[in-house]
Amino acid sequence: MTSFFDLSTPAKRFRFVAVLEAITWAILIVAMVIKRVFDNEDAIFVPGMAHGVVFVAFILVALLTAFALRWNAKVTLLALVSSIPPFGTIVFEWWAARNGHLAELSTEQSAAAPA
């Protein structure tokens, strides 16, 4: 089993940032609930900033990964769009791994299948 914090390849960096983006989404959603329940406008400042930074990092890493792994336009567009809905990056990462788009993180069966 590979370490989650091993960032030695484009696919591993993509997985790390995709999970981080989903985590910051979850924290932001909790902060938005706290903001509404307790009428605290400051509750979303830090989580919102953190999520924004990770969102931009995800877009950059997705583009770099698309270039490094030679994703076609469809896969690249799906990766970029996956950053919009909450937890979409996780869903895309699972799909990409199962369909052979994440190099060494893909299963052997799907890596051999045509894209």
N, C-alpha and C positions, 0 to 999 in steps of 0.2 A: 504494500500500500504506500502510495506517495504522500508526502507531507503536504498539507494544505498551504503551508507557508513557503513552499518551494516555488520560487518565481523564475526559474531558470529558462523557461521556454515561453513563447508567445501564448500557447494554449493555457499554460498554468497561470500566467499573468491575467489572461482573460477570465478564467474561472474565479480567481481571487477577487478581481474587481467586480465581477457580476454578483458574487455573493455579498460583497461589501455594499454594493448599491442596494440590494434587497434589504439588508440589515438596516441601512440608513433610512429606507422607506418605512420600515416597521417602526423605527424610533420616531420618525416624523409623524406618522399616523397617531401614535400614542400621545405625542406632544400636542397635536391638533385637538384631540379629545380633552386633554388637560386644559388647553386654552379655552375651549367652549364651556366645560363644566365649571371651572373655577374663574372664568372671565379674566384670564391672565394672558395679556398680549405678549409678554416676554417669554412665554413657554416654548414658542416655536423658533426663537431667534437662533440659538445654537444648533438645534437639530436641523433647521432649515438651511443654515449655512453649510453644515457638514454634508447634508444630502446634495446640495448644489455643487459642492466641490467634487464629491464622488461621482455625481452624474456627469460632469464635464470630463473627469478622468475616465469614466466608462466609455464615453463617446470616442475619446482619443485612443484608448486601448483597443476598442472594437475596430477602429479604422486601421490601426497598426497591425492588429491580428489578421484582419481581412487581407491586407497586403502581404504579410509574412506567410500566411497559409493559403494564399491565392483563392480566396472565396470569390464566388461569382457575385453579380450584382444583387440577385435575389437573396442570397444568404447574408450579404452585407446589409442590405436594407432591413431584413428581419432582425438582425442584431441591433441596429440603430433604433428601430421602432420598439423593440422589446424594453427599452429603457423608459418608456412613457408610462405604461400601466404598472401599478405596484406589483412587485415580484415577477415581472415579465422577464427580467434578465435570467432568473433561475430557470424558468420554463424554457427560454431559448437555449441556455447552456445545456440542459438535459437533452433537448432535441438535437442540438449540434453534435453532442457527444455520441448519441445513438445513431446519427446519420453520417458519421465519419468526417465531420468538419473540424474536429478539435485534435487533430494529429494523434499524439500518444495518449490522450485522454479518451479517445474513442474506443469503443469495444472492437475487438479483432474482427468480428463478423461484419459490423457496419463499416469498418475502415476499408474492407475489401469491396464493398458494394459501390456501384457507380453513384455519383451525386446527382 
